[in-house]
Amino acid sequence: MTEPKQLAVQALQWTGDSLKVLDQRLLPETIAYEDYRDAQGVAEAIKTMRVRGAPAIGIAAAYGVALSVKLHCYDRSVNWSDQVFADIERLAASRPTAVNLFWALDRMKALLNSQPEDPVAATQALAVEIHQDDIAANHRIGELGADIIGGAKGVLTHCNAGALATGGYGTALGVIRSACRRGLNKVFAGETRPWLQGARLTVWELAQDGIAATLIADSAAAWLMKSGAVDWIVVGADRIAANGDTANKIGTYSLAVLAKQHGVKVMVAAPLSTIDWNLADGSGIEIEQREPNELLPDSYNQESLVSAWNPVFDVTPVELIAAIVTERGVVVNPSENGMGSLKS
Ligand code: MRU
């Protein structure tokens, strides 16, 4: 086994004064970073999906808070912390489903409430720590997941749960990267309509890393499973309830149902920051609805008789999940074994 090399793709770069965000709406044609110096801009970058993916959203929000503190804390004419807490609210309103966003903001709030001597240095240090911890968690998840799927004939992934969606390396793609280093050589990715995270991001990201992947239309998944080419579906998560029910990109639930029919197993790979211990099960997870125009062809925009229903996540019941892989360890058959071993 060779050591992991530096990844070609980085969604977020902290400069010390600003956050550089790779604009994922433009990939794969254009690689362009935008420079953000305030929380308002970062909130907008999250809302418009320049940065996306649960862990990456949380990390960006943490840097957003650090930028807000830097901007307001030297302003003696106002109560600067009110401005920062207003920015935290703004960041929290940017997207509803990925719990990593609220987890990161809670950590930043707790730090501010502890009234650190140097709030600028302290908030920047915590944002960097959240970022670095996520990368380390991804590598651990990758190795643990690869231990389980070692020997798989092929795997199918959905959406993009890679370096682009995290601090780096990825969750589902972390598992796939690690498994490929151990000999896995058949990786399929669903295109992931309507935003095409699979087609535009996943196969591109893997190619940047020298990993060949085969794109399928989402509607080809059942037929792929029937062919016997894959024995695992490996996905990330936006929020995992305390019982293991898992919210992830729309279409994940369909894949899990199809997987059951075909004897294919489902692995959810996610850091602990994606587990929402406050929710007993997945019924309490807010599912983001995005604009119909993300789905509708432009020519229908003025047509009142044509509308679109565009939920962008769904919840896979824990009974359909064979393994949940985190940096703290793996739960096999979580519906039978429970999630208790992942609690601190
Ligand atoms: O709408 P997106 O692109 O932010 O959705 C992302 C996903 O659903 C990912 O699968 C999930 O966040 C896991 S990322 C490691």
Residues whose N, C-alpha, C, O or C-beta is under 5 A from the ligand:
A	BS01	MRU	R52 G53 A54 H158 C159 N160 A161 G162 A165 T166 T171 G236 A237 D238 N248 K249
